[in-house]
Amino acid sequence: MPRTSKPPCEDGWVIQYNTIKARLYPTHAQAELFEKTFGCCRYIWNQMLADQQRFCLETGAHFISTPAKYKNSAPFLREVDNQALIQEHNKLSQAFRVFFKNPDAFSYPNFKRKKDDRNSFTACNHVFESGPTIYTTKNGIRMTKAGIVKAKFPRRAQGWWKLKRITVEKTRSGNYYCYILYECRVRQAEPVLPTPETTVGLKYSMPHFYVADDGSMADPPHWLKQSQEKLSGISTGKPRWSNSML
């Protein structure tokens, strides 16, 4: 479903976001990289949350370390896409932000467990002089570290859509999906004021379906009644076959 942001970017234009869900068919090496990325995102979340709790108990202040702090002690974090780790930092910061803003509606962030956590990671697209870090091809999606992953698209994005980020997810059945978020500009719909010439009042009516304010009625065809009358006529009439035809 398209999602439109509230603030307009220009006069009469607004930013709209569209998501396309694609089925991924990774190779064995790409699937191993995805599994490693899922585990690294869960690891970095738990480490940042534990350090935040320890820092809060010692100083009474709130602080979340960046993923770069843990790469020396955990070299395996360098094997996955750095953007996926940065997004975990952003998600944890957002979780604390909404919790501090409204503790009654949002709970305190919890640690992630492998059996309970959703196997997914998010990576943002960055455009450099050499080209974007994430883009779609004829039958695949190019990702950082993974390369071109074979994919099947239900529909294609328009030429003026901008790819913002992707979310790779693995379902419990073992299938991989990619949610591609696009940004595009659309004209803001102008509100239409109702006028007597373009407004009609309708009232529900059991025999006529509806009655308009000018007295007109729909009078829909009663298909069930007609079918019953036709069926009763066929059942009481003469059969279409006789004993001589047997």
C-alpha positions as CSV (number, residue, x, y, z in Angstrom):
1,M,0.0,0.0,0.0
2,P,1.3,3.5,-0.8
3,R,2.2,5.6,2.2
4,T,2.3,9.4,1.9
5,S,4.2,11.6,4.2
6,K,2.5,14.7,5.7
7,P,4.9,17.6,4.9
8,P,5.0,18.5,1.2
9,C,8.3,18.7,-0.6
10,E,7.2,21.4,-3.0
11,D,4.0,23.3,-3.8
12,G,1.4,20.7,-4.7
13,W,3.8,17.8,-4.3
14,V,4.3,15.3,-1.5
15,I,6.6,12.4,-0.9
16,Q,5.0,8.9,-1.3
17,Y,6.5,5.6,-0.3
18,N,5.8,2.3,-2.1
19,T,6.9,-1.2,-1.1
20,I,7.4,-4.1,-3.5
21,K,7.8,-7.6,-2.0
22,A,10.1,-9.9,-4.0
23,R,10.8,-13.6,-3.6
24,L,14.6,-14.3,-3.3
25,Y,16.4,-17.4,-4.5
26,P,19.9,-17.1,-3.0
27,T,22.7,-19.5,-3.7
28,H,24.2,-21.6,-0.9
29,A,26.9,-19.0,-0.2
30,Q,24.4,-16.1,-0.3
31,A,22.1,-18.0,2.1
32,E,25.0,-18.6,4.5
33,L,25.8,-14.8,4.4
34,F,22.1,-14.0,5.2
35,E,22.2,-16.4,8.1
36,K,25.4,-14.8,9.4
37,T,23.9,-11.3,9.0
38,F,20.8,-12.4,11.0
39,G,23.0,-13.6,13.8
40,C,25.3,-10.5,13.7
41,C,22.3,-8.2,13.9
42,R,21.0,-10.1,16.9
43,Y,24.4,-10.0,18.5
44,I,25.0,-6.3,18.0
45,W,21.5,-5.5,19.4
46,N,22.1,-7.5,22.6
47,Q,25.6,-6.0,23.1
48,M,24.4,-2.4,22.6
49,L,21.4,-3.0,25.0
50,A,23.6,-4.6,27.6
51,D,26.2,-1.8,27.5
52,Q,23.4,0.8,27.7
53,Q,22.0,-0.8,30.8
54,R,25.4,-1.0,32.4
55,F,26.2,2.6,31.5
56,C,22.8,3.7,32.9
57,L,23.4,2.0,36.2
58,E,26.9,3.4,36.6
59,T,26.2,7.0,35.5
60,G,22.4,7.4,35.4
61,A,22.6,8.7,31.8
62,H,21.4,7.2,28.5
63,F,24.0,6.3,25.9
64,I,24.1,3.7,23.1
65,S,27.5,2.7,21.6
66,T,27.9,2.5,17.8
67,P,28.5,-0.9,16.1
68,A,32.1,0.2,15.2
69,K,33.0,-0.2,18.9
70,Y,32.5,-4.0,18.8
71,K,34.3,-4.9,15.6
72,N,37.7,-5.3,17.3
73,S,36.4,-7.7,19.9
74,A,34.1,-9.5,17.4
75,P,35.9,-9.6,14.0
76,F,33.1,-11.6,12.5
77,L,31.0,-8.4,12.3
78,R,33.3,-7.2,9.5
79,E,32.0,-10.1,7.3
80,V,28.5,-8.8,6.9
81,D,27.1,-5.6,5.5
82,N,27.8,-2.6,7.8
83,Q,24.5,-1.0,6.9
84,A,22.6,-3.8,8.5
85,L,24.5,-3.2,11.8
86,I,23.9,0.5,11.6
87,Q,20.1,-0.1,11.1
88,E,20.1,-2.2,14.3
89,H,21.6,0.8,16.1
90,N,18.9,3.1,14.7
91,K,16.1,0.6,15.6
92,L,17.4,0.4,19.2
93,S,17.6,4.2,19.4
94,Q,14.1,4.5,18.1
95,A,12.9,1.9,20.6
96,F,14.3,3.9,23.5
97,R,13.0,7.2,22.0
98,V,9.4,6.0,22.0
99,F,9.8,4.4,25.4
100,F,11.0,7.5,27.0
101,K,8.3,9.5,25.2
102,N,5.4,7.3,26.3
103,P,6.3,4.5,28.7
104,D,2.7,3.5,29.2
105,A,2.2,2.7,25.5
106,F,5.7,1.3,24.6
107,S,7.6,-1.3,26.6
108,Y,11.3,-1.3,27.5
109,P,13.5,-2.8,24.7
110,N,14.2,-6.5,25.4
111,F,17.1,-8.8,24.4
112,K,16.7,-10.9,21.3
113,R,16.7,-14.6,21.2
114,K,17.3,-16.8,18.2
115,K,14.1,-18.9,18.6
116,D,11.9,-15.8,19.3
117,D,13.5,-13.2,17.0
118,R,12.4,-12.5,13.5
119,N,15.2,-13.4,11.0
120,S,15.5,-10.2,9.1
121,F,17.9,-7.3,8.4
122,T,17.6,-3.9,6.8
123,A,20.1,-2.1,4.6
124,C,19.9,1.4,3.2
125,N,20.9,2.4,-0.4
126,H,23.6,5.0,-0.9
127,V,24.4,6.5,-4.2
128,F,28.1,7.2,-5.0
129,E,29.9,8.4,-8.1
130,S,30.5,4.7,-9.0
131,G,26.8,4.0,-8.6
132,P,24.2,2.9,-6.0
133,T,25.0,0.2,-3.4
134,I,21.7,-1.5,-3.9
135,Y,19.8,-1.8,-7.2
136,T,17.5,-4.1,-9.1
137,T,18.4,-6.0,-12.3
138,K,16.3,-7.9,-14.8
139,N,16.0,-10.9,-12.6
140,G,17.7,-10.1,-9.3
141,I,18.7,-7.6,-6.6
142,R,22.3,-6.4,-6.2
143,M,23.2,-6.2,-2.5
144,T,26.4,-5.3,-0.6
145,K,28.6,-8.3,0.2
146,A,26.1,-10.7,-1.3
147,G,26.2,-9.5,-4.9
148,I,23.3,-10.1,-7.3
149,V,20.7,-12.3,-5.7
150,K,18.2,-14.0,-8.0
151,A,14.7,-12.6,-7.3
152,K,11.1,-12.8,-8.7
153,F,9.2,-9.5,-8.8
154,P,5.4,-9.3,-8.7
155,R,5.7,-5.9,-10.4
156,R,8.3,-3.4,-11.4
157,A,9.0,0.1,-10.0
158,Q,8.5,3.2,-12.1
159,G,11.5,4.9,-13.6
160,W,11.3,7.9,-11.4
161,W,11.1,5.9,-8.1
162,K,14.1,6.1,-5.9
163,L,15.2,3.0,-4.0
164,K,15.7,3.9,-0.3
165,R,16.2,0.6,1.5
166,I,15.6,-3.1,1.5
167,T,14.6,-5.6,4.2
168,V,15.6,-9.2,3.8
169,E,13.5,-11.7,5.7
170,K,13.5,-15.5,6.1
171,T,10.2,-17.2,7.0
172,R,9.8,-20.2,9.2
173,S,9.3,-22.4,6.1
174,G,12.8,-21.4,4.9
175,N,11.8,-19.0,2.1
176,Y,13.6,-15.7,1.6
177,Y,11.8,-12.4,0.8
178,C,12.9,-8.9,0.1
179,Y,10.9,-5.8,0.9
180,I,12.0,-3.0,-1.4
181,L,11.1,0.6,-0.2
182,Y,10.8,3.2,-3.0
183,E,10.4,7.0,-2.7
184,C,8.5,9.0,-5.3
185,R,6.9,12.4,-5.7
186,V,3.2,12.7,-6.4
187,R,0.8,15.6,-6.7
188,Q,-1.1,16.3,-3.6
189,A,-4.8,15.6,-4.1
190,E,-6.9,18.7,-3.9
191,P,-9.9,18.5,-1.7
192,V,-13.3,18.6,-3.5
193,L,-16.0,20.6,-1.7
194,P,-19.5,19.0,-1.9
195,T,-22.1,20.9,-3.9
196,P,-25.8,20.3,-4.3
197,E,-25.3,19.5,-8.0
198,T,-22.7,16.8,-7.2
199,T,-24.2,15.4,-4.0
200,V,-26.8,12.7,-3.6
201,G,-28.4,11.3,-0.5
202,L,-29.1,7.5,-0.4
203,K,-31.3,5.6,2.1
204,Y,-31.3,1.9,2.3
205,S,-34.5,0.2,1.3
206,M,-35.2,-3.5,1.6
207,P,-37.3,-4.0,-1.5
208,H,-35.5,-1.4,-3.7
209,F,-32.0,-1.6,-2.3
210,Y,-31.8,2.2,-1.9
211,V,-33.9,5.3,-2.4
212,A,-32.2,8.6,-3.5
213,D,-33.2,12.0,-2.2
214,D,-34.9,12.7,-5.5
215,G,-37.2,9.7,-5.1
216,S,-35.3,7.4,-7.6
217,M,-34.9,3.8,-6.7
218,A,-32.4,1.1,-7.8
219,D,-34.9,-1.7,-8.3
220,P,-32.3,-4.4,-8.7
221,P,-33.2,-7.7,-10.4
222,H,-34.3,-10.4,-7.9
223,W,-32.1,-13.2,-9.3
224,L,-32.9,-15.6,-6.4
225,K,-36.7,-15.1,-6.8
226,Q,-36.5,-15.6,-10.6
227,S,-34.3,-18.7,-10.3
228,Q,-36.8,-20.2,-7.8
229,E,-39.7,-19.5,-10.1
230,K,-37.9,-21.0,-13.0
231,L,-36.8,-24.0,-11.0
232,S,-40.4,-24.6,-9.8
233,G,-41.7,-24.4,-13.3
234,I,-39.2,-26.9,-14.5
235,S,-39.9,-29.3,-11.7
236,T,-43.7,-29.2,-12.2
237,G,-43.5,-29.4,-16.0
238,K,-43.1,-32.4,-18.2
239,P,-39.7,-34.2,-18.1
240,R,-37.4,-33.7,-21.1
241,W,-37.0,-37.4,-21.6
242,S,-39.4,-40.4,-21.9
243,N,-39.2,-44.1,-21.4
244,S,-38.8,-44.6,-25.1
245,M,-35.5,-42.7,-25.1
246,L,-34.0,-45.1,-22.6
